Amino acid sequence: DTHIKNMDMEETLKKTNTSIKIALQKITKGTYGKCEKCSDAIGIGRLLAMPTAMLCLSCSKKNAKK
């Protein structure tokens, strides 16, 4: 149904917008590129692929297993 697809897209766009705002706040604070879980640097490759990443690859994999 078109209405359901539009609602799903709207929710995805809202989440993306929130992630972008958080990334911009981190840039301002000087914490962009640091993992929120372990405080290690998030790899440049990961940030290039997903600029809004909040976890390093290692913590992201651990988080996905839960």
C-alpha positions as CSV (number, residue, x, y, z in Angstrom):
1,D,0.0,0.0,0.0
2,T,1.3,3.4,-1.0
3,H,0.3,5.0,2.3
4,I,2.3,2.5,4.4
5,K,5.4,2.9,2.1
6,N,5.2,6.7,2.5
7,M,5.0,6.3,6.3
8,D,8.0,4.0,6.3
9,M,9.9,6.5,4.2
10,E,9.0,9.4,6.4
11,E,10.2,7.4,9.5
12,T,13.5,6.6,7.7
13,L,14.0,10.3,6.8
14,K,13.3,11.4,10.4
15,K,15.9,8.9,11.7
16,T,18.4,10.1,9.1
17,N,17.8,13.7,9.9
18,T,18.3,13.0,13.7
19,S,21.5,11.1,12.9
20,I,22.8,14.1,10.9
21,K,22.0,16.5,13.6
22,I,23.8,14.4,16.2
23,A,26.9,14.2,13.9
24,L,26.9,18.0,13.4
25,Q,26.7,18.5,17.2
26,K,29.6,16.1,17.6
27,I,31.6,18.1,15.1
28,T,30.9,21.3,17.1
29,K,31.9,19.5,20.4
30,G,35.0,18.0,18.9
31,T,33.8,14.4,19.5
32,Y,33.0,13.4,15.9
33,G,34.7,10.2,14.9
34,K,34.9,8.8,18.5
35,C,33.0,5.6,19.4
36,E,30.2,6.3,21.9
37,K,30.7,3.0,23.6
38,C,34.5,2.6,23.9
39,S,35.7,6.1,23.0
40,D,38.2,4.7,20.4
41,A,38.4,6.4,17.0
42,I,35.9,5.2,14.4
43,G,37.9,4.2,11.3
44,I,38.0,6.6,8.4
45,G,36.7,4.0,6.0
46,R,33.6,3.5,8.2
47,L,33.1,7.3,8.5
48,L,33.4,7.7,4.7
49,A,30.9,4.9,4.2
50,M,28.6,6.0,7.0
51,P,29.3,9.6,8.1
52,T,26.7,9.3,10.9
53,A,28.3,6.2,12.5
54,M,28.3,6.5,16.3
55,L,30.1,3.2,17.0
56,C,33.4,1.8,15.8
57,L,33.2,-1.4,13.8
58,S,34.1,-3.6,16.7
59,C,31.4,-2.1,19.0
60,S,28.9,-2.1,16.2
61,K,29.4,-5.9,15.6
62,K,29.1,-6.5,19.4
63,N,25.9,-4.5,19.5
64,A,24.4,-6.4,16.5
65,K,24.9,-9.7,18.3
66,K,22.7,-8.6,21.2
